[in-house]
Amino acid sequence: MTPSRMAVAERGLSVLAAHGLDADSGMAVLRAVTSFVHGAAQTEIALRDYQERHGWTSGEETREALAPQMRHLMGTGRCPAFEQYALGASRKDDRAWEFAFGLDCVLDGIAQRLGI
């Protein structure tokens, strides 16, 4: 723990306690949100590292390079939901939207669960 991390935890736990959460529930909620944020950041870093290792500078270049393998995998018929995503998604490279939407889903779920 560092002073900055303690300050973040203190602020989050204080807000959650103000909504009536006990100490254990407050920490569980704080960790859920923190896990989402860290996971999203790690995914973004891993993707950028992967692209850099291969010399790709965009999502489009990455998809073009991986297209033969993806066609093969989707051609097996075992990934219909992913195929629907690949063919129908319009925000594949909009990481800011994806993060904001995902975080909203996490926070909305917590708010629903807590009745706030």
C-alpha positions in Angstrom: 0.0 0.0 0.0 1.1 3.5 -0.8 -0.4 6.8 0.5 -2.1 7.4 -2.9 -3.7 3.9 -2.9 -4.8 4.3 0.7 -6.3 7.6 -0.2 -8.3 6.1 -3.1 -9.4 3.2 -0.9 -10.4 5.6 1.9 -12.5 7.8 -0.5 -14.2 4.8 -2.0 -15.0 3.1 1.3 -16.2 6.3 2.8 -18.7 6.8 -0.1 -19.9 3.3 0.1 -20.2 3.5 3.9 -22.4 6.6 3.5 -24.8 4.3 1.5 -25.0 2.0 4.4 -22.6 -0.7 3.3 -20.8 -2.7 6.0 -17.0 -2.9 5.8 -16.9 -6.3 4.0 -19.5 -5.3 1.4 -17.8 -2.0 0.8 -14.4 -3.6 0.2 -16.0 -6.2 -2.2 -17.6 -3.4 -4.2 -14.4 -1.3 -4.3 -12.4 -4.4 -5.4 -15.0 -5.2 -8.2 -14.7 -1.7 -9.6 -10.9 -1.7 -9.3 -10.7 -5.1 -10.9 -12.7 -3.9 -13.9 -10.5 -0.8 -14.3 -7.2 -2.8 -14.0 -8.4 -5.5 -16.3 -9.4 -3.0 -19.0 -6.0 -1.3 -18.7 -4.1 -4.6 -18.9 -6.1 -5.7 -21.9 -5.3 -2.4 -23.7 -1.6 -2.7 -22.9 -1.5 -6.3 -24.0 -3.2 -5.4 -27.3 -0.8 -2.5 -28.0 2.2 -4.6 -27.1 1.0 -7.4 -29.5 0.4 -4.9 -32.3 3.9 -3.3 -31.8 5.6 -6.7 -31.8 4.0 -7.4 -35.2 4.4 -3.9 -36.6 0.7 -3.2 -36.8 -0.4 0.3 -36.1 -4.2 0.0 -36.1 -7.0 -2.3 -35.3 -7.7 -2.5 -39.0 -4.2 -3.7 -39.8 -4.4 -6.2 -37.0 -7.7 -7.6 -38.2 -6.4 -7.8 -41.8 -3.3 -9.7 -40.6 -5.4 -12.1 -38.5 -8.2 -12.5 -41.1 -7.1 -15.9 -42.5 -6.9 -17.5 -39.0 -10.2 -15.9 -38.0 -11.9 -17.1 -41.1 -10.7 -20.6 -40.4 -11.9 -20.5 -36.8 -15.3 -19.0 -37.6 -15.6 -21.5 -40.5 -15.8 -24.3 -37.9 -19.2 -23.0 -36.8 -18.2 -23.2 -33.2 -18.1 -19.4 -32.6 -21.4 -18.0 -33.9 -21.6 -15.2 -31.3 -18.1 -14.1 -32.1 -18.8 -14.2 -35.8 -21.8 -12.0 -35.3 -19.6 -9.6 -33.4 -16.9 -9.6 -36.0 -19.3 -9.0 -38.9 -21.6 -6.6 -37.1 -19.7 -4.5 -34.6 -19.1 -0.9 -35.5 -17.0 0.2 -32.5 -14.2 -2.3 -32.6 -11.5 0.3 -32.2 -13.4 2.7 -29.9 -11.6 1.8 -26.6 -12.9 4.9 -24.8 -16.5 4.0 -25.5 -15.9 0.3 -24.7 -14.4 1.3 -21.3 -17.1 3.8 -20.4 -19.9 1.4 -21.4 -18.3 -1.5 -19.4 -17.8 0.7 -16.4 -21.3 2.0 -16.5 -22.5 -1.7 -16.6 -20.5 -2.5 -13.5 -21.6 0.6 -11.6 -25.3 0.1 -12.7 -25.1 -3.5 -11.5 -23.7 -2.4 -8.1 -26.3 0.4 -7.8 -29.1 -2.1 -8.6 -27.8 -4.6 -6.1 -27.5 -2.0 -3.4 -30.7 -0.2 -4.2 -29.1 3.2 -4.8 
